Amino acid sequence: MNIYHYTTYQNYKSIMNDGFIKTSYKEKKWKIKPAGVWLSLNPVCEYTCLRTVLDIRNGIKRPMTMNEQSQKLGLVRFTLPFDKPNLCSWAAYKYKSNITHDELIMLETNGVLAGSNPKNWYISFQDVPTRKIENISIYLNDEYIPLTDDLILPQFEELAPIFSTRDGKYDKKDIKKIIEYQNQLETI
C-alpha cells in the first residue's frame, strides 16, 4: 500500500536539493504544533494541495484544477510506502494539534468541498528522507508520467530558484518576480 505527497515543481526541486520532504514551513511560521508533512492515500490528487486563485469570471476564489496547477506551477506526486505506525491520521491529529476546533472544522469542510476525503489524510511529524520515495511523477496532459532528470520543463525552471527558498528571505528582484507571477496566477 502506498501514500502520496503532492506539491509544486518548485517545491519538488527544493525537496530534492534538501534530501527531505520537510515538515510544513507555514505551520511552523503560524506556530501550529506539531508541524507535519501532509500525506494522502488518494493516488489521483489531494485536492487540498491545489493552490487557490481568483476566478475573474465570477470574482470567487477557488482551488486550481489539476490541469491549471499542472500548467502554471507543476503538480508533482511523491509515492511512498504507507508506514502507518509512523504516521498520524487526520482523526488523531485533531486531538494532537493546537489548531482550534473551529479551524479544524473549516479545514475539513474546505477539503471535502474541494473533493478530498479526510479519511485519506495522514501526517508525519518528522521530515521524510527522499531515500524513502519509491516514485516521483508529474501530472502532464491528464496523466502522471515519471519525473526524471532528463525531463526538461522550461516553463517552471525560471521560478524554481526563488520559490525554493525555505527561510523566507528574498531579495527585491525575487520579490518582484514572485509578485508578478502571483498576479498572473490570481486571475484565471
Rosetta silent file (secondary structure, phi, psi, omega in degrees, C-alpha in Angstrom):
SEQUENCE: MNIYHYTTYQNYKSIMNDGFIKTSYKEKKWKIKPAGVWLSLNPVCEYTCLRTVLDIRNGIKRPMTMNEQSQKLGLVRFTLPFDKPNLCSWAAYKYKSNITHDELIMLETNGVLAGSNPKNWYISFQDVPTRKIENISIYLNDEYIPLTDDLILPQFEELAPIFSTRDGKYDKKDIKKIIEYQNQLETI
SCORE:     score description
SCORE:     0.000 S_00000001
   1 L     0.000  140.440 -178.597    0.000    0.000    0.000 S_00000001
   2 E  -115.273  161.874  172.661    1.255    3.489   -0.878 S_00000001
   3 E  -133.682  157.543 -169.607    0.743    7.007    0.380 S_00000001
   4 E  -130.218  147.683  171.309    1.387   10.207   -1.558 S_00000001
   5 E  -120.765  125.505 -178.531    2.744   13.703   -1.064 S_00000001
   6 E  -107.519  140.757 -178.922    1.640   16.292   -3.647 S_00000001
   7 E  -157.281 -179.579  176.789    3.499   19.515   -4.323 S_00000001
   8 L   -87.773  168.393  177.800    4.531   22.039   -6.978 S_00000001
   9 H   -63.310  -39.900  179.689    7.505   21.695   -9.286 S_00000001
  10 H   -61.606  -43.338  178.454    9.378   24.416   -7.376 S_00000001
  11 H   -67.858  -35.030  175.077    8.901   22.572   -4.100 S_00000001
  12 H   -56.028  -47.098 -179.406    9.959   19.312   -5.777 S_00000001
  13 H   -60.562  -42.907 -179.933   13.289   20.929   -6.715 S_00000001
  14 H   -64.679  -43.081  179.145   13.766   22.146   -3.153 S_00000001
  15 H   -60.237  -44.478 -178.704   12.897   18.732   -1.688 S_00000001
  16 H   -67.635  -35.954  177.297   15.404   17.007   -3.943 S_00000001
  17 H   -69.063  -38.769 -178.009   18.114   19.559   -3.061 S_00000001
  18 H   -76.203  -28.909 -175.541   17.397   19.259    0.679 S_00000001
  19 L    84.566    8.858 -178.295   17.145   15.458    0.691 S_00000001
  20 E  -148.073  147.842  160.343   13.904   15.623    2.709 S_00000001
  21 E   -86.947  109.150 -172.323   10.229   16.399    2.416 S_00000001
  22 L   -85.465  153.040  174.977   10.316   18.831    5.298 S_00000001
  23 L   -59.575  153.560 -169.997    7.595   19.496    7.825 S_00000001
  24 L   -56.488  119.412  175.375    5.444   22.445    6.837 S_00000001
  25 H   -63.258  -40.478 -179.602    7.250   25.774    6.897 S_00000001
  26 H   -63.790  -40.400  179.516    3.892   27.566    7.010 S_00000001
  27 H   -64.147  -39.773  177.596    2.773   25.589   10.042 S_00000001
  28 H   -65.053  -43.345  179.758    5.987   26.491   11.856 S_00000001
  29 H   -60.946  -39.441 -178.760    5.572   30.143   10.852 S_00000001
  30 L   -87.017    4.863  177.917    1.971   30.114   12.116 S_00000001
  31 L    62.248   33.058  174.917    3.092   28.312   15.318 S_00000001
  32 L   -82.409  128.562 -178.603    0.949   25.264   14.596 S_00000001
  33 L  -127.160  139.506  -10.074    2.153   22.358   16.675 S_00000001
  34 L   -79.906  143.317  175.102    3.092   19.778   15.824 S_00000001
  35 L   -70.732  151.420 -176.100    4.078   20.788   12.280 S_00000001
  36 L  -144.094  170.433  167.751    3.875   17.961    9.791 S_00000001
  37 E   -98.220  121.751 -176.606    4.427   16.566    6.329 S_00000001
  38 E   -88.440  132.199 -176.512    0.966   16.107    4.837 S_00000001
  39 E  -132.322  159.514 -178.875    0.286   12.847    3.006 S_00000001
  40 E  -141.906  147.074  174.170   -2.733   11.264    1.354 S_00000001
  41 L   -81.109   -8.387 -178.606   -3.908    7.788    0.394 S_00000001
  42 L   -74.791  115.650 -177.303   -5.535    9.291   -2.721 S_00000001
  43 L   -79.922   -9.133 -178.231   -3.423    8.220   -5.741 S_00000001
  44 L   -89.770  -55.221  178.492   -5.022   10.742   -8.123 S_00000001
  45 L  -172.801  146.236  169.421   -4.608   14.037   -6.273 S_00000001
  46 L   -97.687  105.743 -169.878   -5.010   15.534   -2.849 S_00000001
  47 H   -64.764  -19.728  176.702   -7.259   18.412   -3.802 S_00000001
  48 H   -72.188  -13.401  178.887   -6.312   20.418   -0.737 S_00000001
  49 H   -84.379  -11.878 -178.640   -2.804   20.776   -2.210 S_00000001
  50 L   -73.415  135.763 -177.414   -4.098   22.721   -5.199 S_00000001
  51 L   -69.460  154.721  179.833   -3.386   26.445   -4.994 S_00000001
  52 E   -92.851  138.883  177.468   -6.179   28.978   -4.678 S_00000001
  53 E  -133.406  163.159  175.466   -6.839   31.510   -7.448 S_00000001
  54 E   -95.624  119.115  179.466   -9.330   34.288   -8.086 S_00000001
  55 E   -81.051  113.067 -174.711  -11.672   33.330  -10.906 S_00000001
  56 L   -70.732  -15.545  178.705  -12.133   36.545  -12.917 S_00000001
  57 L   -69.118  -33.913 -176.169  -15.392   35.284  -14.421 S_00000001
  58 L  -131.753   -1.416  178.030  -17.208   35.473  -11.087 S_00000001
  59 L    73.151   15.892 -177.778  -14.770   37.095   -8.616 S_00000001
  60 E  -106.282  136.307  174.531  -14.726   33.996   -6.371 S_00000001
  61 E   -75.034  141.193 -179.073  -11.590   32.360   -5.005 S_00000001
  62 E  -153.432  160.264  175.083  -11.351   28.669   -5.815 S_00000001
  63 E   -71.194  147.080  172.397   -8.755   25.909   -5.969 S_00000001
  64 L   -62.137  156.371  169.509   -6.985   25.454   -9.283 S_00000001
  65 L   -78.807  167.858  177.015   -7.929   22.361  -11.236 S_00000001
  66 H   -58.048  -42.792 -179.474   -5.287   19.669  -11.619 S_00000001
  67 H   -66.059  -40.591  178.314   -4.679   20.847  -15.195 S_00000001
  68 H   -62.347  -46.765  179.983   -4.376   24.508  -14.197 S_00000001
  69 H   -66.055  -37.989  178.229   -1.855   23.733  -11.471 S_00000001
  70 H   -58.982  -42.904 -177.214   -0.028   21.381  -13.803 S_00000001
  71 H   -76.434  -35.027 -173.811    0.316   24.130  -16.417 S_00000001
  72 H   -91.853  -40.151 -173.093    1.098   27.036  -14.066 S_00000001
  73 L  -125.982  -14.678 -171.685    3.106   25.518  -11.191 S_00000001
  74 L    85.537  141.497  176.689    3.540   21.841  -11.918 S_00000001
  75 L  -125.132  104.551 -175.069    1.779   19.087   -9.994 S_00000001
  76 E  -107.185  138.569  179.491    4.287   16.589   -8.619 S_00000001
  77 E  -120.566  122.708  172.127    3.408   13.365   -6.802 S_00000001
  78 E   -96.743  129.355  177.164    5.820   11.552   -4.494 S_00000001
  79 E  -102.835  127.594 -178.127    4.917    7.905   -3.882 S_00000001
  80 E  -129.163  155.690  172.893    5.972    6.492   -0.501 S_00000001
  81 E   -68.666  143.773  179.314    5.316    3.228    1.312 S_00000001
  82 L   -78.473  103.258 -176.614    2.399    3.513    3.738 S_00000001
  83 L  -104.539   70.117 -171.194    4.194    3.338    7.093 S_00000001
  84 H   -52.340  -40.445 -179.135    1.110    3.538    9.326 S_00000001
  85 H   -61.039  -24.685 -178.540    2.913    3.119   12.698 S_00000001
  86 H  -102.017   12.087 -179.564    4.959    6.277   11.998 S_00000001
  87 L  -121.901  158.404  178.356    2.062    8.362   10.735 S_00000001
  88 E  -115.615  128.003  177.778   -0.805   10.167   12.410 S_00000001
  89 E   -72.882  160.850  176.158   -4.296   10.003   10.901 S_00000001
  90 H   -57.990  -41.779 -179.381   -6.381   13.144   10.493 S_00000001
  91 H   -58.680  -41.922  178.966   -8.788   11.829   13.147 S_00000001
  92 H   -75.458  -34.785 -178.601   -5.936   11.550   15.678 S_00000001
  93 H   -60.097  -33.933 -179.012   -4.288   14.798   14.540 S_00000001
  94 H   -57.258  -29.294 -178.985   -7.368   16.759   15.592 S_00000001
  95 H   -93.149  -18.364 -178.638   -6.528   15.873   19.203 S_00000001
  96 H   -92.644  -23.831 -173.419   -2.746   16.351   18.934 S_00000001
  97 L   -83.051  154.697  174.335   -2.743   19.710   17.155 S_00000001
  98 L   -92.489   11.356  175.938   -3.013   23.116   18.777 S_00000001
  99 L   -70.605  140.019 -178.298   -5.336   24.240   15.956 S_00000001
 100 L   -66.686  158.968  178.962   -8.682   25.402   17.319 S_00000001
 101 H   -56.974  -44.825 -179.624  -11.788   23.260   16.908 S_00000001
 102 H   -62.918  -39.605  178.242  -13.352   25.831   14.550 S_00000001
 103 H   -66.619  -38.790  177.630  -10.214   25.908   12.379 S_00000001
 104 H   -63.163  -43.003  177.833  -10.163   22.101   12.201 S_00000001
 105 H   -61.299  -43.521  179.755  -13.818   22.066   11.106 S_00000001
 106 H   -62.830  -44.938  179.000  -13.038   24.717    8.477 S_00000001
 107 H   -60.022  -46.631 -178.945  -10.032   22.747    7.137 S_00000001
 108 H   -65.475  -44.504  179.600  -12.044   19.557    6.933 S_00000001
 109 H   -62.205  -46.959  178.486  -15.065   21.238    5.342 S_00000001
 110 H   -61.349  -38.400  177.247  -12.918   23.031    2.749 S_00000001
 111 H   -62.746  -45.528  179.642  -11.159   19.746    1.967 S_00000001
 112 H   -64.606  -43.077  178.825  -14.443   17.919    1.445 S_00000001
 113 H   -62.539  -29.784  178.733  -15.801   20.768   -0.705 S_00000001
 114 H   -80.553   -9.742  178.302  -12.623   20.550   -2.836 S_00000001
 115 L   108.838    7.797 -178.185  -13.216   16.827   -3.374 S_00000001
 116 L   -91.775  160.692  174.837  -10.980   15.327   -0.690 S_00000001
 117 L  -117.854  110.330 -178.030  -11.749   12.623    1.841 S_00000001
 118 H   -56.652  -21.234  176.687  -10.252   13.417    5.275 S_00000001
 119 H   -67.197  -15.357  177.306  -10.027    9.670    5.994 S_00000001
 120 H   -88.247   -7.333 -172.946   -7.195    9.660    3.427 S_00000001
 121 E   -86.935  132.213  175.357   -5.162   12.310    5.289 S_00000001
 122 E  -136.541  156.815 -177.646   -2.070   11.386    7.281 S_00000001
 123 E  -132.299  136.364  169.165    0.700   13.422    8.828 S_00000001
 124 E  -104.681  130.051 -179.912    4.332   12.653    9.548 S_00000001
 125 L   -87.386    3.381  177.567    5.727   14.775   12.369 S_00000001
 126 L  -122.822  152.017  172.956    9.252   14.205   11.088 S_00000001
 127 L   -56.255  143.443  179.864   10.932   15.201    7.839 S_00000001
 128 E  -101.903  116.550 -179.560   10.635   12.365    5.309 S_00000001
 129 E   -65.289  141.601 -178.720   14.000   11.442    3.737 S_00000001
 130 H   -63.976  -20.042  178.363   13.960   11.322   -0.063 S_00000001
 131 H   -64.975  -18.603  178.147   15.518    7.836    0.090 S_00000001
 132 H   -82.727  -11.329 -177.821   12.070    6.582    1.180 S_00000001
 133 L   -72.748  127.304  179.402   10.460    7.850   -2.034 S_00000001
 134 L   -89.915  -28.777 -176.325    9.561    4.968   -4.344 S_00000001
 135 E  -158.185  145.593  174.137    8.452    7.036   -7.312 S_00000001
 136 E  -127.286  128.295  179.226    8.233   10.666   -8.445 S_00000001
 137 E  -137.232  160.218  179.444    5.816   11.658  -11.177 S_00000001
 138 E  -126.171  142.155 -178.343    4.443   14.855  -12.675 S_00000001
 139 E   -85.668  113.350  178.662    0.936   15.440  -13.984 S_00000001
 140 E  -139.020  135.115  177.246    1.074   16.382  -17.679 S_00000001
 141 L    52.447   47.103  174.506   -1.608   16.037  -20.354 S_00000001
 142 L    68.334   21.669  175.383   -4.117   14.391  -17.991 S_00000001
 143 E  -155.670  157.267  174.351   -1.775   11.699  -16.668 S_00000001
 144 E   -86.618  132.609  175.401    1.151   11.192  -14.326 S_00000001
 145 E  -124.116  153.324  179.929    4.443   10.462  -16.033 S_00000001
 146 E   -57.865  134.249  176.783    7.779    9.650  -14.361 S_00000001
 147 L   -95.692  101.762 -177.332    9.665   12.806  -13.391 S_00000001
 148 L  -110.723  164.024 -178.999   13.233   12.021  -14.394 S_00000001
 149 L   -60.496  -27.756 -178.090   16.342   14.188  -14.548 S_00000001
 150 L   -86.514   -2.408  176.578   16.193   14.225  -18.346 S_00000001
 151 L   -80.906  115.867 -175.780   12.635   15.602  -18.422 S_00000001
 152 L   -99.086  125.007 -178.508   13.035   19.288  -19.263 S_00000001
 153 L  -125.938   75.913 -173.895   10.291   21.621  -18.059 S_00000001
 154 H   -61.099  -25.856 -178.493   11.417   25.140  -19.025 S_00000001
 155 H   -64.273  -19.711 -178.950    8.090   26.690  -18.022 S_00000001
 156 H  -108.256  -20.787 -171.664    8.951   26.044  -14.353 S_00000001
 157 H   -62.538  -36.611 -176.956   12.739   26.344  -14.270 S_00000001
 158 L   -61.836  -36.394 -176.447   12.930   30.156  -14.188 S_00000001
 159 L   -92.199  -14.052 -176.314   10.936   30.372  -10.962 S_00000001
 160 H   -54.691  -45.834 -177.644   12.329   27.284   -9.213 S_00000001
 161 H   -63.570  -36.356 -176.958   15.270   29.057   -7.529 S_00000001
 162 H   -79.387  -30.473  179.431   13.185   31.839   -5.986 S_00000001
 163 H   -82.475  -13.756 -177.078   10.364   29.617   -4.760 S_00000001
 164 L   -88.368    2.537  177.587   12.711   27.055   -3.258 S_00000001
 165 L   -69.415  115.809 -175.587   13.994   29.464   -0.595 S_00000001
 166 L   -86.963  -21.038 -176.434   12.980   27.787    2.686 S_00000001
 167 L   -87.582   -0.696  176.895   13.953   30.532    5.103 S_00000001
 168 L    77.672   11.052 -179.029   11.515   33.014    3.558 S_00000001
 169 L  -101.796  124.506 -179.498   14.257   35.533    2.682 S_00000001
 170 L  -130.598  151.069  172.760   14.162   37.006   -0.801 S_00000001
 171 L   -87.754  172.875 -173.507   15.941   39.935   -2.406 S_00000001
 172 H   -60.483  -37.488  179.448   13.964   42.747   -4.099 S_00000001
 173 H   -63.287  -42.648  178.633   14.372   41.252   -7.575 S_00000001
 174 H   -64.454  -42.684 -179.583   12.960   37.920   -6.362 S_00000001
 175 H   -61.702  -41.982  178.441   10.036   39.609   -4.631 S_00000001
 176 H   -60.976  -44.713  178.879    9.179   41.490   -7.828 S_00000001
 177 H   -62.708  -42.660 -179.469    9.210   38.215   -9.828 S_00000001
 178 H   -63.337  -45.301 -179.639    7.069   36.466   -7.215 S_00000001
 179 H   -62.688  -44.208  178.518    4.511   39.297   -7.172 S_00000001
 180 H   -60.346  -44.123 -178.300    4.335   39.356  -10.977 S_00000001
 181 H   -67.633  -42.729  178.743    3.871   35.596  -11.092 S_00000001
 182 H   -63.580  -37.131  176.947    1.269   35.569   -8.328 S_00000001
 183 H   -63.327  -36.096  176.084   -0.666   38.313  -10.123 S_00000001
 184 H   -65.519  -41.381 -178.250   -0.741   36.127  -13.229 S_00000001
 185 H   -71.664  -35.564 -172.321   -1.986   33.177  -11.168 S_00000001
 186 H   -60.302  -27.047 -177.653   -4.503   35.142   -9.157 S_00000001
 187 E  -120.547  107.578  179.044   -6.707   35.732  -12.176 S_00000001
 188 L  -118.745    0.000    0.000   -7.610   32.737  -14.261 S_00000001
